[in-house]
Amino acid sequence: MTKTKLTPPAKRKATDWNKKNGADSARISKRLEHRSELKDSAATTNDPGAPKTYPPRAVGAPLLRLRQKIKEIYDEDDEENDNDAALLHFNISLINDKPNRLEDEAQKKAELASETIRIAKEQQTAGKLNLIMDTAMTVQKAGLKAKITKKDLNLANSPELDLKKIKKKTLKDKVETPLKLQGELPETELEEALLGIKKAIDELPPDSLDDFPAADLPELEKQSTDAEMANLILKKSGRKKQKKNLVEIAKGLNKFKNFEPENQNDKEKD
């Protein structure tokens, strides 16, 4: 009888639980999952009213693929819902911002309209002032001083838009009123009227044109001598008290008209 040697069992290596190992972690996780599946299976088996379920390992690969597709579909629905929520939030932000944008647009339109009105008003004022200056330069042909005054600036800034009226007012302020003329200067013969004024100012005594009709000034310009001008002024002005110097000038004209040479009178007597 032979004796067999008994060999002691191999010593197991002590597990160092503090040492981290990826394989150990995976193995422990699988054991925990298996225990959880067994518990779920036992609980379902003991409950007669519960529907029959199977652990994931018990189902086939086709069913797993079906579950994966269903999960993907639900995930896509969740993403669409998230997108819809984002779009809804975006649209709501646009709606909330719409009143502000409308107010900004209205303000810009109001500012543009105000700027347009301001530019138009400045252009009108510049046009009226230019007309007043041109009229003043024309008045200088009569030998009158025609400076731009504060009254002219007020007229340019006035709401009056009729250029013809503005010109008439300028002539009245610079010609008719200072010379005490009657009526208004003629529009068609304005230059001739101004030359008639200059001629009277240069050749007749001061204030000779008092009460003279402004419309007859072109006729005054056609007179050749101071005596003829004086006679026309006395005739057209209708003064109750004629000035002595004009009367003397006019009498000189009458004497000149009635003058006959002595030789001619002697011939008639013979």
C-alpha positions as CSV (number, residue, x, y, z in Angstrom):
1,M,0.0,0.0,0.0
2,T,1.4,3.2,-1.2
3,K,1.2,6.4,0.8
4,T,0.1,9.5,-1.1
5,K,1.5,12.8,-0.1
6,L,-1.0,15.4,0.8
7,T,-0.3,18.8,-0.5
8,P,-1.5,21.8,1.3
9,P,-4.0,24.0,-0.5
10,A,-2.5,27.0,-2.3
11,K,-2.7,30.1,-0.2
12,R,-5.0,32.6,-1.6
13,K,-3.6,36.0,-2.1
14,A,-5.2,38.5,0.3
15,T,-7.4,41.0,-1.4
16,D,-6.3,44.6,-0.9
17,W,-9.6,46.4,-0.8
18,N,-7.9,49.7,-0.7
19,K,-6.2,49.1,-4.0
20,K,-8.3,50.3,-7.0
21,N,-8.5,47.9,-10.0
22,G,-10.7,48.4,-13.1
23,A,-11.4,44.7,-13.4
24,D,-12.5,44.3,-9.8
25,S,-14.8,47.3,-10.1
26,A,-16.4,45.8,-13.3
27,R,-16.8,42.4,-11.6
28,I,-18.4,43.9,-8.5
29,S,-20.8,46.0,-10.6
30,K,-21.9,42.9,-12.5
31,R,-22.5,41.0,-9.3
32,L,-24.6,43.8,-7.9
33,E,-26.6,44.0,-11.1
34,H,-27.2,40.2,-11.0
35,R,-28.4,40.3,-7.4
36,S,-30.8,43.2,-8.3
37,E,-32.2,41.2,-11.2
38,L,-32.7,38.1,-9.0
39,K,-34.5,40.2,-6.4
40,D,-36.8,41.7,-9.0
41,S,-37.6,38.3,-10.4
42,A,-38.3,36.9,-7.0
43,A,-40.6,39.7,-6.1
44,T,-42.5,39.4,-9.4
45,T,-42.8,35.6,-9.0
46,N,-44.3,35.9,-5.5
47,D,-46.9,38.5,-6.7
48,P,-49.6,36.7,-8.6
49,G,-51.2,39.9,-9.9
50,A,-48.1,41.4,-11.3
51,P,-47.4,41.0,-15.0
52,K,-44.8,38.5,-16.0
53,T,-41.5,40.2,-16.6
54,Y,-38.1,38.8,-17.5
55,P,-34.7,40.1,-16.7
56,P,-32.8,41.7,-19.5
57,R,-30.6,38.6,-20.0
58,A,-33.7,36.5,-20.5
59,V,-35.0,38.5,-23.5
60,G,-33.7,38.0,-26.9
61,A,-31.6,40.3,-29.0
62,P,-34.5,41.4,-31.2
63,L,-36.4,42.6,-28.2
64,L,-33.4,44.5,-27.0
65,R,-33.1,46.2,-30.4
66,L,-36.8,47.1,-30.3
67,R,-36.4,48.6,-26.9
68,Q,-33.5,50.6,-28.1
69,K,-35.5,52.0,-31.1
70,I,-38.4,52.9,-28.8
71,K,-35.9,54.7,-26.5
72,E,-34.4,56.6,-29.5
73,I,-37.9,57.7,-30.6
74,Y,-38.7,59.0,-27.1
75,D,-35.4,60.8,-27.0
76,E,-36.1,62.5,-30.3
77,D,-39.6,63.5,-29.0
78,D,-37.9,65.0,-26.0
79,E,-35.5,66.9,-28.2
80,E,-38.4,68.3,-30.4
81,N,-40.2,69.4,-27.2
82,D,-37.0,71.2,-26.1
83,N,-36.7,72.8,-29.5
84,D,-40.4,73.8,-29.4
85,A,-39.9,75.3,-26.0
86,A,-36.9,77.3,-27.2
87,L,-38.8,78.5,-30.3
88,L,-41.7,79.5,-28.1
89,H,-39.4,81.4,-25.8
90,F,-37.8,83.1,-28.9
91,N,-41.2,84.1,-30.3
92,I,-42.3,85.4,-27.0
93,S,-39.2,87.5,-26.7
94,L,-39.9,88.9,-30.2
95,I,-43.5,89.7,-29.2
96,N,-42.4,91.4,-26.0
97,D,-39.8,93.4,-28.0
98,K,-42.3,94.5,-30.7
99,P,-43.7,97.5,-28.8
100,N,-40.2,98.8,-28.2
101,R,-39.3,98.5,-31.9
102,L,-42.6,100.3,-32.8
103,E,-41.8,103.1,-30.5
104,D,-38.2,103.4,-31.9
105,E,-39.6,103.5,-35.5
106,A,-42.2,106.1,-34.5
107,Q,-39.6,108.2,-32.9
108,K,-37.3,108.0,-35.9
109,K,-40.2,109.0,-38.2
110,A,-41.0,111.9,-35.9
111,E,-37.4,113.1,-35.9
112,L,-37.2,112.8,-39.7
113,A,-40.4,114.8,-40.2
114,S,-39.1,117.4,-37.7
115,E,-35.8,117.7,-39.6
116,T,-37.6,117.9,-42.9
117,I,-39.7,120.8,-41.6
118,R,-36.7,122.5,-40.2
119,I,-34.8,122.3,-43.5
120,A,-37.8,123.5,-45.5
121,K,-38.3,126.5,-43.1
122,E,-34.6,127.4,-43.4
123,Q,-34.8,127.3,-47.2
124,Q,-38.0,129.5,-47.2
125,T,-36.2,132.0,-44.9
126,A,-33.1,132.1,-47.0
127,G,-35.3,132.6,-50.2
128,K,-37.2,135.5,-48.6
129,L,-34.0,137.1,-47.3
130,N,-32.4,136.8,-50.7
131,L,-35.4,138.6,-52.3
132,I,-35.2,141.4,-49.7
133,M,-31.5,141.9,-50.4
134,D,-32.0,142.0,-54.2
135,T,-34.8,144.5,-53.7
136,A,-32.5,146.7,-51.5
137,M,-29.8,146.6,-54.2
138,T,-32.4,147.7,-56.8
139,V,-33.5,150.6,-54.6
140,Q,-29.9,151.9,-54.6
141,K,-30.5,152.9,-58.2
142,A,-32.7,155.7,-56.8
143,G,-29.8,157.1,-54.8
144,L,-31.3,155.9,-51.5
145,K,-29.5,154.0,-48.8
146,A,-31.0,150.5,-48.6
147,K,-29.3,148.7,-45.7
148,I,-30.6,145.4,-44.4
149,T,-32.3,146.2,-41.1
150,K,-33.8,144.2,-38.2
151,K,-37.2,144.8,-39.8
152,D,-36.0,143.0,-42.9
153,L,-34.9,140.0,-40.8
154,N,-38.2,139.9,-39.1
155,L,-40.0,139.9,-42.4
156,A,-37.8,137.1,-43.6
157,N,-38.7,135.0,-40.5
158,S,-42.4,135.9,-40.7
159,P,-44.9,133.3,-41.8
160,E,-45.6,135.3,-45.0
161,L,-44.8,133.2,-48.0
162,D,-46.0,135.4,-50.9
163,L,-42.8,136.7,-52.5
164,K,-44.7,139.5,-54.3
165,K,-46.0,140.8,-51.0
166,I,-42.6,140.6,-49.4
167,K,-41.1,142.7,-52.3
168,K,-43.9,145.3,-51.9
169,K,-43.3,145.6,-48.2
170,T,-39.6,146.0,-48.7
171,L,-40.2,148.8,-51.3
172,K,-42.6,150.5,-49.0
173,D,-40.2,150.4,-46.1
174,K,-37.2,151.6,-48.1
175,V,-38.8,154.0,-50.7
176,E,-42.4,154.9,-50.4
177,T,-42.5,155.7,-46.6
178,P,-39.2,157.6,-46.4
179,L,-40.1,159.8,-49.4
180,K,-43.8,160.2,-48.3
181,L,-45.0,159.0,-51.7
182,Q,-48.7,158.2,-52.4
183,G,-49.6,154.6,-53.4
184,E,-47.2,151.9,-54.5
185,L,-44.4,151.8,-57.0
186,P,-45.3,150.4,-60.4
187,E,-44.2,146.8,-60.9
188,T,-43.7,146.9,-64.6
189,E,-41.8,150.2,-64.7
190,L,-40.0,149.9,-61.3
191,E,-36.6,150.8,-62.8
192,E,-37.9,153.9,-64.5
193,A,-39.7,155.0,-61.3
194,L,-36.4,154.7,-59.3
195,L,-34.6,156.7,-61.9
196,G,-37.3,159.4,-61.7
197,I,-36.7,159.5,-57.9
198,K,-32.9,159.9,-58.4
199,K,-33.4,162.7,-60.9
200,A,-35.7,164.6,-58.5
201,I,-33.4,164.1,-55.6
202,D,-30.4,165.3,-57.6
203,E,-32.0,168.4,-59.2
204,L,-34.9,169.5,-56.9
205,P,-35.0,170.8,-53.3
206,P,-35.4,168.3,-50.5
207,D,-38.8,166.9,-49.8
208,S,-39.9,167.8,-53.3
209,L,-41.6,164.4,-53.8
210,D,-43.9,164.7,-50.8
211,D,-47.4,163.4,-51.7
212,F,-46.3,162.6,-55.3
213,P,-48.1,159.6,-56.7
214,A,-45.6,156.7,-56.9
215,A,-47.2,155.4,-60.1
216,D,-46.3,158.6,-61.9
217,L,-42.6,158.5,-61.2
218,P,-41.7,157.0,-64.6
219,E,-43.3,160.1,-66.2
220,L,-41.1,162.3,-63.9
221,E,-38.0,160.6,-65.2
222,K,-38.9,161.7,-68.8
223,Q,-38.9,165.4,-67.9
224,S,-35.8,167.1,-69.4
225,T,-35.4,170.1,-67.0
226,D,-35.9,170.8,-63.3
227,A,-38.6,173.3,-64.2
228,E,-40.6,170.6,-66.0
229,M,-40.2,168.3,-63.1
230,A,-41.3,171.0,-60.6
231,N,-44.4,171.7,-62.7
232,L,-45.3,168.0,-62.9
233,I,-44.9,167.6,-59.2
234,L,-47.1,170.6,-58.4
235,K,-49.7,169.3,-60.9
236,K,-49.7,165.6,-59.7
237,S,-49.2,166.0,-56.0
238,G,-52.4,168.0,-55.4
239,R,-51.0,170.0,-52.6
240,K,-53.1,172.6,-50.9
241,K,-50.1,174.6,-49.9
242,Q,-47.5,174.4,-52.6
243,K,-43.9,174.9,-51.6
244,K,-42.5,178.2,-52.5
245,N,-39.3,176.9,-54.1
246,L,-41.2,174.5,-56.4
247,V,-43.6,177.4,-57.4
248,E,-40.7,179.6,-58.3
249,I,-39.1,176.8,-60.3
250,A,-42.5,176.2,-62.0
251,K,-42.9,180.0,-62.7
252,G,-39.6,180.0,-64.3
253,L,-40.8,177.3,-66.6
254,N,-43.9,179.4,-67.4
255,K,-41.9,182.5,-68.1
256,F,-39.7,180.4,-70.4
257,K,-42.7,179.1,-72.3
258,N,-44.2,182.6,-72.7
259,F,-40.9,184.2,-73.6
260,E,-40.9,185.8,-77.0
261,P,-37.7,187.4,-78.6
262,E,-37.8,191.2,-78.9
263,N,-36.9,191.1,-82.5
264,Q,-39.9,189.0,-83.3
265,N,-42.2,191.4,-81.5
266,D,-40.7,194.4,-83.3
267,K,-41.3,192.7,-86.7
268,E,-45.0,192.1,-85.8
269,K,-45.4,195.8,-84.8
270,D,-44.0,196.9,-88.2
